[in-house]
């Protein structure tokens, strides 16, 4: 289903005729495969559902923040379209021993404030993420690093506490985006004056990326400008504006009228309309993400595994995909998506079984039902799923109170731990079993999103630690398979689906793409004349 649809979309994009150019400039060239001329310059406008929460790479776990940061900063290494590790700020690297990698850095890179990127800058950035005073939300992604050594100006050695096979993947993570050391020093200075860690960085982020930060009007828009001194291939547009437009219908109307060029997300029921229009096409990208319903495993009734299993049995995942996602998702058997390392093809999840659910609830002493609150943010599909679940559970005398919140408040309230059930998506941006499992299920992560389940298991902890240290790929796969089997049985969450990312793109631009972590790739975007 996915391959055929994506192939048709690619054909559609290649055959699209431009309506009009929305950018200035005189330099033109032929757009590859389109037969249309493209122009340099212009303001690229994206209409996005949610605002960023912070522009400090060490301070966020949400996609809206990461999408802006991706354009301002670079990492040592990055991943290509096939999730292979490729050079970025580091030109090359080698393993010195089982726990040490040595990186040779580019020597032609400047931060946006003119500061030189070098080995000392790498050390300052990684040490900051590991600093308890900063309390970085990305700490767990880098906690295995025990030492960062400056060998010379453009050589740095990174040592891990134990052999850690996915270290390169972790260094490609957004938390490893390099911030100007001068700005980091200013941030530390303001922390002494009582300001929160990262607040100075978030106000005026300075990286080495192909765009520079210009302004942020919270709740309205973030504006970036082209970095003409970028060390790599420069972008083609002058500016990028991330415009916050919470309403899906408004995003679509703005796209049609030419006010914006990219909209995200597109609701599944809007896909056909856009694909049949003469102004835009929907890009559909298979994701590494997991949409899930989490149980607070420390609160009754979900401190009882039988209740968690029973509620999981009541969910018809394909019915949700067909009725709410219009087929743009894959049913989830467990936590890892098919295009993630560690995915187990023969993993069997909890099957839809109403009578089995009733029997388990009776065994647990809840045959007369109970009352719970189900939390969600204002994502339309999640709200629809919540209503579906509310209606479904009525038949078993389970009363569900739906509590809907704006994303920022939602994440903050989840950290307080007063919820019963909640809905989220974990992107697994590294497409690796460690990132897809450790963050969600290791006991050290319990208490805050993404592990707002407050879940922890000594057996799962041990397997996840072994998976981190195993250097043999087949051994890692077997470890992650065993961990997933335990997680299915423990049912700390309902594994709903692996969604496709749906992004509306104007026919007036070319070169836009989205990766499997829903990161916007803007470097090659041009306007069509």
C-alpha positions in Angstrom: 0.0 0.0 0.0 2.7 2.5 1.0 5.1 1.9 -1.9 2.4 2.1 -4.6 1.0 5.3 -3.1 4.4 6.9 -2.7 5.4 6.0 -6.3 2.3 7.7 -7.6 3.0 10.8 -5.6 6.5 11.0 -6.9 5.2 10.8 -10.5 2.6 13.5 -9.5 5.3 15.8 -8.2 7.5 15.3 -11.3 4.7 16.2 -13.7 3.3 19.2 -11.7 3.2 22.5 -13.6 4.0 25.6 -11.6 1.3 28.3 -11.3 3.6 31.2 -10.5 6.8 32.0 -8.9 6.6 33.3 -5.3 10.2 34.5 -5.1 12.4 37.2 -6.4 15.9 37.0 -8.0 17.2 36.7 -11.5 19.4 33.6 -11.4 17.5 30.7 -12.9 18.1 27.0 -13.7 16.1 24.0 -14.8 14.4 22.1 -12.0 15.6 18.5 -12.3 13.0 16.4 -14.0 10.2 19.1 -14.1 11.0 21.1 -17.2 10.2 24.2 -15.1 12.6 27.0 -14.3 13.5 27.7 -10.7 14.6 30.9 -9.0 16.9 31.8 -6.3 15.6 33.7 -3.3 12.2 34.3 -1.8 10.5 33.6 1.6 9.6 30.0 2.2 6.6 29.8 4.5 5.6 26.7 6.5 2.2 26.6 8.3 2.7 24.2 11.2 0.3 23.1 13.9 2.4 23.8 17.0 5.1 26.3 18.0 8.5 25.3 19.2 9.0 25.0 22.9 12.7 26.0 22.9 15.4 26.6 20.4 18.1 25.2 22.7 19.1 21.8 21.3 19.8 20.5 24.8 16.4 21.4 26.1 13.7 19.9 23.9 12.2 16.5 22.9 9.4 17.8 20.6 9.3 17.7 16.8 8.3 21.4 16.3 11.4 22.5 18.2 13.6 20.1 16.5 12.5 21.1 13.0 13.5 24.7 13.6 16.8 23.7 15.3 17.7 21.4 12.4 18.2 24.5 10.1 20.2 26.5 12.6 22.7 23.9 13.9 24.8 21.0 12.7 25.8 17.8 14.3 29.2 16.0 14.1 27.6 13.3 11.9 24.2 13.0 10.3 22.1 10.3 8.6 21.3 10.1 4.9 17.9 9.1 3.4 18.7 5.4 4.2 19.7 6.2 7.8 23.3 5.6 7.1 25.8 7.7 9.0 27.6 10.3 6.9 30.0 13.2 7.7 28.8 16.6 8.8 31.0 18.8 11.1 33.3 15.7 11.4 35.0 14.9 8.2 36.1 11.4 9.3 36.3 9.1 12.3 37.9 5.9 13.5 37.5 3.6 16.4 40.6 3.7 18.6 39.3 0.9 20.8 36.0 -0.6 22.0 35.1 2.6 23.9 36.9 5.4 22.1 36.2 7.2 18.8 38.5 9.8 17.3 36.9 12.5 15.0 38.7 14.7 12.5 36.8 18.0 12.2 36.2 20.4 9.4 38.6 23.4 9.5 36.4 25.8 7.5 33.5 26.3 9.8 32.4 29.4 11.7 29.4 29.9 14.0 26.9 32.5 13.1 28.6 34.9 15.6 32.0 34.5 14.0 33.3 32.1 16.6 35.5 29.2 15.2 34.2 25.7 15.3 36.9 23.4 16.6 37.5 20.5 19.0 37.1 22.7 22.1 33.6 23.7 20.8 32.7 20.0 20.6 33.9 19.4 24.2 32.0 22.5 25.5 28.8 21.3 23.9 28.9 17.7 25.0 30.1 18.5 28.5 27.1 20.9 28.8 24.6 18.2 27.9 26.1 16.0 30.6 26.2 18.8 33.2 23.7 18.1 36.0 23.2 21.8 36.5 21.8 22.1 33.0 19.5 19.0 33.4 19.3 18.5 29.7 16.3 16.6 28.4 18.8 15.0 26.0 21.0 13.7 28.8 20.0 10.1 28.4 21.0 10.2 24.7 24.6 11.0 25.7 24.9 9.6 29.2 27.2 6.8 28.1 29.9 9.4 27.2 32.5 9.4 30.0 35.1 11.8 28.5 35.6 14.3 25.7 39.3 15.0 25.0 40.7 17.7 22.8 43.6 16.1 21.0 44.4 19.2 18.9 42.4 22.1 17.4 40.6 19.9 15.0 40.8 16.4 16.5 38.5 15.2 19.4 38.3 11.9 21.1 35.0 10.7 22.7 35.2 7.9 25.2 32.2 5.9 26.4 31.8 4.3 29.8 31.3 0.9 28.2 31.3 -0.4 24.6 28.3 1.4 23.1 27.6 0.2 19.5 25.1 3.0 18.4 27.4 5.9 19.5 27.5 7.3 15.9 23.8 7.2 15.6 23.5 9.1 19.0 25.9 11.7 17.8 23.6 12.4 14.9 20.8 13.1 17.3 19.4 16.6 17.6 20.8 16.9 21.1 24.3 16.9 19.6 23.7 20.1 17.6 26.7 22.4 18.1 26.0 25.7 19.8 28.4 28.7 19.9 30.7 28.3 22.9 30.4 32.0 23.5 26.6 31.7 23.7 27.0 28.8 26.1 29.2 30.8 28.3 26.6 33.6 28.4 23.9 31.1 29.2 25.9 29.8 32.2 26.5 33.3 33.4 22.8 34.0 33.4 22.1 30.8 35.2 24.2 32.3 38.1 21.6 35.2 38.1 18.7 32.8 38.4 17.7 32.3 34.8 16.8 28.8 33.6 19.4 26.8 31.8 19.1 27.3 28.0 17.0 30.4 28.2 19.7 32.6 26.7 20.4 30.1 23.9 16.7 29.7 23.1 16.2 33.5 22.8 19.0 33.9 20.2 20.2 30.5 19.0 23.6 30.5 17.3 24.9 27.5 15.4 26.8 26.6 12.2 23.8 25.8 10.0 22.7 27.0 6.6 20.1 29.3 8.2 20.6 31.9 10.9 18.0 32.9 13.5 16.3 36.2 13.0 13.2 36.4 15.3 10.6 34.5 17.3 7.1 35.8 18.2 5.9 33.0 20.5 2.7 31.4 19.3 2.9 33.2 16.0 6.0 32.6 14.0 9.8 31.9 13.9 11.9 33.5 11.1 15.3 32.3 9.8 17.6 33.9 7.2 20.0 32.4 4.8 23.6 32.0 6.1 25.7 33.3 3.2 28.8 32.1 5.0 27.7 28.5 5.3 30.5 26.0 5.0 28.6 23.6 2.8 26.1 23.9 0.0 24.1 27.0 0.6 20.3 27.1 0.6 18.4 28.7 -2.3 15.7 30.7 -0.5 16.4 34.0 1.3 14.3 33.3 4.4 12.1 30.7 6.1 9.1 31.5 8.2 7.6 28.8 10.5 4.0 30.2 10.9 1.9 28.7 13.7 -1.5 27.8 12.3 -3.3 25.4 14.7 -6.4 24.8 12.5 -6.1 22.2 9.8 -8.7 23.9 7.5 -6.9 27.2 7.8 -3.6 25.6 6.9 -5.2 24.1 3.8 -6.9 27.4 2.8 -3.6 29.3 3.2 -1.9 26.7 1.0 -4.5 27.1 -1.7 -4.3 30.9 -1.7 -0.5 30.8 -1.9 0.0 32.4 1.5 2.1 29.4 2.6 4.1 26.8 0.7 4.2 23.8 3.1 1.6 22.7 5.6 2.1 20.1 8.4 0.3 18.0 9.3 -2.3 17.2 6.7 -5.3 15.4 8.1 -5.9 12.1 6.4 -9.3 13.2 5.1 -7.7 16.1 3.3 -5.2 14.0 1.3 -7.5 13.2 -1.7 -8.6 16.9 -1.9 -5.0 18.2 -2.1 -3.8 15.5 -4.5 -6.7 16.2 -6.8 -6.1 20.0 -6.7 -4.0 22.1 -9.1 -2.1 23.8 -6.4 -0.5 21.2 -4.1 0.5 17.6 -3.5 0.8 15.5 -0.4 4.1 13.9 0.4 3.6 10.6 2.3 6.6 9.5 4.3 6.8 6.1 6.2 7.9 6.9 9.7 9.9 5.3 12.5 7.3 6.7 14.9 5.0 4.8 17.3 1.6 6.2 18.1 0.6 4.8 21.5 -1.8 5.1 24.5 0.2 5.0 27.7 -1.0 3.7 31.1 0.2 5.3 34.3 1.4 2.0 35.8 1.8 3.4 39.3 -2.0 4.3 39.7 -5.0 2.0 40.0 -6.4 0.4 38.0 -3.4 0.4 35.6 -1.0 -0.8 38.3 -2.6 -4.2 37.5 -1.1 -5.8 34.3 -4.4 -7.7 33.7 -6.3 -4.4 33.4 -3.7 -3.1 31.0 -3.9 -6.2 28.9 -7.7 -6.2 29.0 -7.9 -2.6 27.7 -5.3 -3.4 25.0 -7.5 -6.3 23.9 -10.5 -4.0 23.4 -8.8 -1.9 20.7 -9.3 -2.8 17.1 -6.2 -1.2 15.6 -7.2 -1.7 12.0 -10.6 -0.1 12.6 -8.8 3.0 13.9 -6.5 3.1 10.9 -9.3 2.7 8.4 -11.7 5.0 10.2 -9.5 7.8 11.5 -6.2 7.6 9.5 -7.9 6.7 6.2 -5.4 3.9 5.9 -2.3 6.0 6.3 -0.7 3.9 9.0 0.4 0.4 9.8 -1.0 -1.6 12.8 1.7 -1.9 15.6 2.5 -5.2 17.1 5.2 -3.7 19.4 7.2 -0.5 19.9 9.6 -0.6 16.9 8.5 0.3 13.4 9.5 -1.9 10.4 12.2 0.5 9.2 13.9 0.6 12.6 16.9 -1.5 13.6 15.7 -4.2 16.0 12.3 -4.6 14.5 11.1 -8.2 15.0 9.0 -9.4 12.0 7.5 -12.3 13.9 6.6 -10.4 17.1 3.0 -11.0 18.1 1.2 -8.2 19.9 -1.9 -8.4 22.0 -4.8 -9.3 19.7 -8.3 -7.8 19.6 -10.4 -10.0 21.9 -13.4 -8.6 23.6 -14.4 -11.7 25.5 -10.8 -12.2 26.6 -10.8 -8.7 27.9 -13.9 -9.2 29.9 -12.5 -12.3 31.5 -9.3 -10.5 32.5 -11.2 -7.6 34.0 -13.3 -10.0 36.1 -10.1 -11.7 37.3 -8.7 -8.3 38.3 -11.9 -7.4 40.2 -13.1 -4.8 37.7 -16.0 -6.5 36.1 -18.3 -3.6 37.1 -15.9 -1.1 35.5 -14.2 2.0 36.8 -13.6 5.7 36.0 -10.5 7.1 34.4 -9.3 10.3 32.7 -7.7 10.0 29.2 -5.4 12.9 28.4 -4.5 14.1 24.9 -3.2 17.2 23.2 -5.2 18.9 20.4 -4.0 16.6 17.6 -7.2 15.8 15.6 -6.5 12.1 15.1 -5.7 11.7 18.8 -8.9 13.5 19.8 -10.8 11.1 17.4 -9.1 8.1 19.0 -10.0 9.3 22.4 -13.7 9.7 21.5 -13.6 6.2 19.9 -12.1 4.7 23.1 -14.6 6.6 25.3 -17.5 5.1 23.3 -15.9 1.7 23.2 -15.3 1.3 26.9 -18.9 2.4 27.8 -20.0 -1.2 27.1 -17.8 -2.4 29.9 -18.9 0.2 32.4 -15.6 2.0 32.0 -16.2 5.7 32.1 -13.6 7.8 30.3 -13.2 11.5 30.9 -11.4 13.1 27.9 -9.1 16.0 28.9 -7.7 17.9 25.9 -4.8 20.3 26.2 -2.4 22.4 24.1 0.9 20.5 23.5 3.1 22.6 25.8 0.7 22.4 28.7 0.1 18.8 28.0 3.7 17.8 28.2 4.2 19.9 31.3 1.2 18.2 33.0 2.3 14.8 32.1 5.6 15.4 34.0 3.5 16.1 37.1 2.3 12.5 36.9 -1.4 13.0 37.8 -2.8 11.3 34.7 -4.4 7.8 34.2 -4.0 7.3 30.5 -2.5 9.5 27.8 -1.7 9.6 24.1 1.6 10.4 22.5 3.9 9.5 19.6 7.5 8.6 19.9 9.5 9.4 16.8 12.5 7.2 17.3 14.5 9.7 15.3 17.6 7.5 15.2 15.7 4.5 13.7 17.6 2.4 16.2 16.3 -0.1 18.8 18.2 1.7 21.6 16.5 5.0 20.9 13.2 3.4 20.3 13.2 1.3 23.5 15.5 2.9 26.1 13.8 6.3 26.2 10.3 4.8 26.5 10.8 1.8 28.9 14.0 2.0 30.9 13.3 2.6 34.6 15.8 5.5 34.7 13.5 7.4 32.3 10.3 6.9 34.3 8.3 9.9 35.3 8.4 12.2 32.3 7.5 12.0 28.6 8.2 9.8 26.8 8.1 7.4 29.8 5.0 9.0 31.4 3.9 5.5 32.0 6.2 5.5 35.1 7.2 2.0 33.9 10.2 0.1 34.9 11.2 -3.6 34.9 14.5 -5.1 36.1 14.3 -7.7 33.3 13.7 -5.0 30.6 16.4 -2.8 32.1 19.0 -5.5 31.9 18.1 -6.3 28.3 18.2 -2.7 27.2 21.6 -2.3 28.9 22.9 -5.4 27.1 21.6 -4.1 23.8 23.6 -0.9 24.3 26.8 -2.8 24.8 26.5 -5.6 22.3 28.7 -5.0 19.3 27.4 -7.9 17.2 24.4 -6.7 15.1 22.6 -10.1 15.2 23.1 -10.3 19.0 21.6 -6.8 19.4 18.5 -7.9 17.3 17.9 -10.9 19.5 18.2 -8.9 22.6 15.7 -6.3 21.4 13.3 -9.0 20.2 13.4 -10.5 23.8 12.8 -7.1 25.3 9.8 -6.4 23.0 8.3 -9.8 23.9 8.4 -8.8 27.5 7.0 -5.4 26.8 4.0 -6.9 24.9 3.3 -9.1 27.9 3.7 -6.3 30.4 1.5 -3.9 28.3 2.6 -0.6 29.8 1.1 1.0 26.7 -1.2 0.2 23.8 0.9 -0.1 20.7 -1.5 1.5 18.2 0.2 2.2 14.9 3.2 3.4 12.9 1.9 6.4 11.0 2.8 7.9 7.7 3.8 11.6 7.8 1.5 13.6 5.6 2.8 17.0 4.4 1.2 19.3 2.0 3.5 20.9 -0.6 2.8 23.7 -3.0 3.3 23.2 -6.7 5.2 26.4 -6.6 8.3 24.8 -4.9 10.6 21.9 -5.6 13.3 20.1 -3.6 11.4 19.6 -0.4 11.5 16.3 1.5 10.7 14.9 5.0 12.8 12.2 6.6 11.5 9.2 8.6 11.7 11.3 11.8 9.4 14.0 10.3 12.3 16.4 10.0 11.8 19.0 7.2 14.7 19.0 4.7 14.8 22.5 3.4 18.3 22.9 2.0 17.4 22.0 -1.6 14.1 23.9 -1.8 13.6 26.3 -4.7 10.7 28.3 -6.1 9.3 27.3 -9.5 8.9 30.1 -11.9 
